[in-house]
Amino acid sequence: EVQLQASGGGLVQAGGSLRLSCAVSGLTFGNSAIAWFRQAPGREREGVACIVSDNDDTVYSDSVKGRFTIASDNAKNTVYLQMNSLKSEDTAVYYCSLSHYSGKGTQVTVSS
């Protein structure tokens, strides 16, 4: 059974940092694209960042470029999202996905 478990969310003040983790079990990354999405109340789901596991190519949304960094640890089957200079508009539930698999999210709340 493939599972993706996001963790690391919490409450942080604006300007602060958090690191999210996405642990993948049930398959190995291989040549996979793993992505982070987020969804805030009343808003559409938004792609935040994506990484290709075998060559570390990355893509970021314009809203987080320069503040967030996605990284993959293939040995641990885990993808991280380092979030710096957080803003109130970053408040959302963050999810990770691989192919058509997606797990429960982790809540990030940024207080202004």
C-alpha positions as CSV (number, residue, x, y, z in Angstrom):
1,E,0.0,0.0,0.0
2,V,1.4,3.4,-1.0
3,Q,1.2,6.0,1.7
4,L,2.4,9.6,1.8
5,Q,2.6,11.2,5.2
6,A,3.1,15.0,5.5
7,S,4.3,16.4,8.8
8,G,6.0,19.4,10.3
9,G,3.2,22.0,10.1
10,G,2.4,24.3,12.9
11,L,1.8,27.9,14.1
12,V,4.6,30.4,13.3
13,Q,4.8,34.2,13.2
14,A,5.2,36.0,10.0
15,G,8.8,36.0,8.9
16,G,9.5,32.7,10.5
17,S,10.4,29.3,9.1
18,L,9.1,25.8,9.0
19,R,10.3,22.6,7.4
20,L,7.7,20.1,6.1
21,S,8.4,16.5,5.5
22,C,6.7,14.0,3.2
23,A,7.5,10.4,4.0
24,V,6.7,8.0,1.2
25,S,6.2,4.3,1.8
26,G,5.1,1.4,-0.4
27,L,7.2,2.4,-3.3
28,T,10.6,3.8,-4.1
29,F,11.0,7.2,-5.7
30,G,12.7,6.0,-8.9
31,N,12.3,8.6,-11.6
32,S,9.4,10.3,-9.9
33,A,8.1,13.8,-9.6
34,I,7.0,14.6,-6.1
35,A,5.0,17.8,-5.5
36,W,3.8,19.9,-2.6
37,F,0.3,21.5,-2.9
38,R,-1.6,23.7,-0.5
39,Q,-5.2,24.7,0.0
40,A,-6.5,27.5,2.1
41,P,-10.1,27.8,3.1
42,G,-12.2,29.1,0.3
43,R,-9.4,28.9,-2.2
44,E,-8.5,26.5,-4.9
45,R,-5.7,24.0,-4.4
46,E,-2.4,25.5,-5.5
47,G,0.8,23.8,-6.6
48,V,3.7,25.1,-4.6
49,A,6.8,23.1,-5.6
50,C,7.9,20.0,-7.4
51,I,11.1,18.0,-7.6
52,V,12.2,15.2,-9.9
53,S,13.9,12.6,-7.7
54,D,16.6,11.3,-10.0
55,N,18.0,14.7,-11.1
56,D,16.8,17.1,-8.5
57,D,15.2,19.4,-11.1
58,T,12.8,21.7,-9.3
59,V,9.9,24.0,-10.1
60,Y,8.3,26.6,-7.8
61,S,5.2,28.7,-8.0
62,D,5.8,32.4,-8.3
63,S,4.2,33.0,-4.9
64,V,6.9,31.0,-3.1
65,K,10.0,31.3,-5.3
66,G,13.0,32.5,-3.4
67,R,11.4,31.7,0.0
68,F,10.7,27.9,-0.2
69,T,13.1,25.1,-1.1
70,I,12.1,21.6,-2.0
71,A,14.6,18.8,-1.5
72,S,14.6,15.0,-1.8
73,D,16.4,12.4,0.3
74,N,16.0,9.3,-1.9
75,A,17.7,7.0,0.7
76,K,14.9,8.0,3.2
77,N,12.1,8.2,0.6
78,T,11.4,11.6,2.0
79,V,10.8,15.0,0.4
80,Y,11.2,18.2,2.4
81,L,9.8,21.7,1.9
82,Q,11.9,24.3,3.7
83,M,9.7,27.4,4.1
84,N,11.4,30.7,5.0
85,S,10.1,34.3,5.3
86,L,6.6,33.0,5.9
87,K,3.7,35.3,5.2
88,S,0.1,35.1,6.4
89,E,-1.0,34.2,2.9
90,D,1.0,31.0,3.2
91,T,-1.5,29.7,5.7
92,A,-3.0,26.5,4.3
93,V,-3.1,22.8,4.6
94,Y,-0.1,21.5,2.8
95,Y,-0.2,18.1,0.9
96,C,2.4,16.1,-0.9
97,S,1.7,13.9,-3.9
98,L,3.5,11.4,-6.1
99,S,1.8,10.4,-9.4
100,H,-1.9,9.8,-8.5
101,Y,-1.1,9.3,-4.8
102,S,-1.6,11.9,-2.2
103,G,-1.8,11.8,1.6
104,K,-3.3,13.7,4.4
105,G,-2.0,17.2,4.8
106,T,-0.4,19.2,7.5
107,Q,-1.7,22.5,8.7
108,V,0.5,25.6,8.4
109,T,-0.7,28.7,10.1
110,V,1.2,32.0,9.9
111,S,0.2,34.7,12.3
112,S,0.7,38.3,11.3
